[in-house]
Amino acid sequence: MTNTSSTQFDLMQWILRLVAIIIDSIICFIPYIIIYLAIAIAVPNFFIFGGFLLGPFIFGIIEVLYFVFLEVYWDGATVGKRLLLMKVQLTNGGKVTIDKSIVRNISKIIWIFVILDWLLAVLIPGPDQHQKYTDRIAGTTVIQIKQPVQAVQSTAQTQTSPSPPAT
């Protein structure tokens, strides 16, 4: 498990995090559509009277609940992070608590805040370049459990390597 703080910007880790958040957002989009359509059916002219403003807020609330629940109760990983072999932990290596997870994910309520959170992390260097700005506030970081490419290569090598001779 990699648990080192680095002062060097790790572009690959940020790309993997972006892919993970896209995967998780697609998962969150399913309940969002169901809720949004239920409200739109129940409330006449919902879209005209603010549904286009309320919709992204509803999506943000769903995302915050999803991220907080999975990070706290599924060993620090959402589905996207788990697929990319990443997880969230406290900077001291401990398990993420619910209050820390809320702080690090609150920016997901409105997408402009997510962009600002990431931009601040890149533009204002901190002690750990794997932290977005709200990670710094919460005292959390995202670590790579294994390198995804190495994990695939080692699995392929294990499957193709000949068995040792019997003695």
matplotlib code that plots the C-alpha trace (Angstrom):
import matplotlib.pyplot as plt

x = [0.0, 1.4, 1.1, 3.7, 3.2, 4.8, 5.5, 5.6, 2.4, 1.1, -0.9, -1.7, -3.3, -5.5, -6.5, -7.5, -9.5, -11.3, -12.2, -13.4, -15.6, -17.1, -17.9, -19.4, -21.4, -22.9, -24.0, -25.5, -27.3, -29.7, -31.4, -31.3, -33.3, -35.8, -36.2, -36.3, -38.9, -41.1, -41.0, -41.6, -44.7, -46.0, -45.4, -47.0, -44.6, -41.7, -39.1, -40.5, -40.6, -37.0, -36.5, -33.5, -31.9, -33.2, -32.1, -28.3, -28.8, -30.7, -27.9, -25.3, -27.1, -27.3, -23.6, -22.6, -24.7, -23.3, -19.6, -19.9, -21.7, -19.3, -16.1, -17.1, -18.7, -16.9, -13.3, -12.7, -13.7, -16.5, -17.2, -15.1, -12.2, -12.4, -12.3, -9.2, -7.6, -7.7, -9.1, -9.6, -7.9, -6.9, -3.5, -2.3, -3.4, -6.6, -10.1, -12.2, -14.9, -18.3, -17.5, -14.2, -16.0, -18.7, -16.1, -14.1, -17.3, -19.3, -18.0, -20.0, -23.3, -22.7, -20.3, -18.6, -17.4, -15.9, -13.9, -12.8, -11.8, -9.5, -8.1, -7.2, -5.4, -3.4, -2.7, -1.9, 0.6, 0.2, 2.2, 0.5, -0.1, -2.7, -5.1, -7.8, -8.4, -11.2, -9.0, -6.5, -9.3, -10.6, -7.2, -7.7, -5.9, -6.5, -4.0, -3.3, -3.7, -1.8, -1.0, -3.8, -1.5, 0.9, -2.1, -3.3, 0.3, 1.0, -2.3, -1.5, 2.0, 0.6, -1.8, 0.8, 3.8, 4.6, 4.1, 7.3, 8.5, 7.3, 10.0]
y = [0.0, 3.4, 5.9, 8.5, 12.2, 13.9, 17.4, 16.5, 16.9, 13.4, 14.0, 10.3, 10.1, 13.2, 11.6, 8.4, 10.4, 12.2, 8.9, 7.6, 10.6, 10.2, 6.5, 7.5, 10.3, 7.9, 5.7, 8.7, 9.8, 6.8, 7.7, 11.3, 10.7, 8.7, 11.4, 14.2, 12.5, 11.7, 15.4, 16.5, 14.3, 15.3, 19.0, 20.6, 23.0, 21.9, 22.6, 26.1, 27.1, 26.2, 22.5, 23.5, 25.1, 22.5, 19.5, 20.0, 20.6, 17.3, 15.6, 17.2, 16.0, 12.4, 12.5, 13.8, 11.0, 8.4, 9.4, 9.8, 6.5, 4.5, 6.2, 5.6, 2.1, 0.5, 0.9, 4.4, 3.6, 4.4, 2.1, 4.3, 4.4, 0.7, 0.0, 2.1, 0.7, 3.9, 4.7, 7.6, 7.6, 10.0, 11.6, 9.6, 6.3, 5.9, 5.1, 8.0, 9.1, 10.5, 14.1, 14.0, 12.5, 15.2, 17.9, 16.4, 15.8, 19.0, 20.6, 18.1, 19.8, 22.3, 21.4, 24.7, 24.0, 20.7, 22.5, 25.2, 22.5, 20.8, 24.1, 25.3, 21.9, 22.4, 26.1, 26.3, 23.5, 21.7, 19.2, 16.3, 16.8, 14.0, 16.2, 18.4, 21.5, 20.0, 17.0, 19.4, 20.8, 17.4, 15.8, 13.1, 12.0, 9.6, 6.8, 4.3, 0.7, -0.7, 0.7, -0.3, -1.1, -3.1, -5.0, -6.1, -7.0, -9.0, -10.9, -11.7, -12.8, -15.1, -16.7, -17.3, -18.4, -22.1, -24.1, -25.2, -28.8, -31.4, -32.9]
z = [0.0, -1.0, 1.8, 1.1, 1.0, -2.0, -2.9, -6.6, -8.6, -9.7, -12.9, -13.3, -9.9, -10.7, -14.0, -12.3, -9.7, -12.5, -14.1, -10.7, -10.2, -13.7, -12.9, -9.6, -11.1, -13.7, -10.8, -9.0, -12.1, -12.0, -8.7, -9.7, -12.8, -10.9, -8.2, -10.8, -12.9, -9.9, -8.8, -12.4, -12.7, -9.2, -9.6, -12.7, -14.5, -12.3, -14.9, -15.6, -11.9, -11.0, -11.8, -13.9, -10.8, -8.3, -10.4, -10.1, -6.3, -6.0, -7.9, -5.6, -2.5, -4.0, -4.8, -1.3, 0.4, -2.0, -1.5, 2.3, 2.8, 0.7, 1.9, 5.6, 5.3, 2.3, 3.5, 2.0, -1.6, -3.9, -6.8, -9.1, -6.7, -6.0, -9.8, -10.1, -7.0, -4.9, -1.5, 0.9, 4.3, 7.0, 6.5, 9.5, 7.7, 9.7, 8.5, 7.2, 9.7, 8.7, 9.6, 7.7, 4.7, 4.8, 4.8, 1.9, -0.2, 0.5, -2.6, -4.7, -3.9, -6.7, -9.6, -9.7, -6.2, -7.3, -10.1, -7.6, -5.1, -7.7, -9.0, -5.5, -4.9, -8.1, -7.8, -4.1, -3.3, 0.0, 1.8, 0.0, -3.8, -3.7, -1.7, -3.2, -1.1, 1.0, 1.7, 3.3, 5.5, 6.4, 6.9, 4.3, 1.2, -1.6, -2.0, -4.7, -3.3, -6.3, -9.7, -12.0, -14.9, -12.7, -11.2, -14.7, -15.8, -12.6, -13.0, -16.7, -15.7, -13.0, -15.3, -18.1, -16.0, -16.2, -13.1, -11.3, -12.0, -9.6, -7.3]

ax = plt.figure().add_subplot(projection="3d")
ax.plot(x, y, z, "-o")
ax.set_aspect("equal")
plt.show()
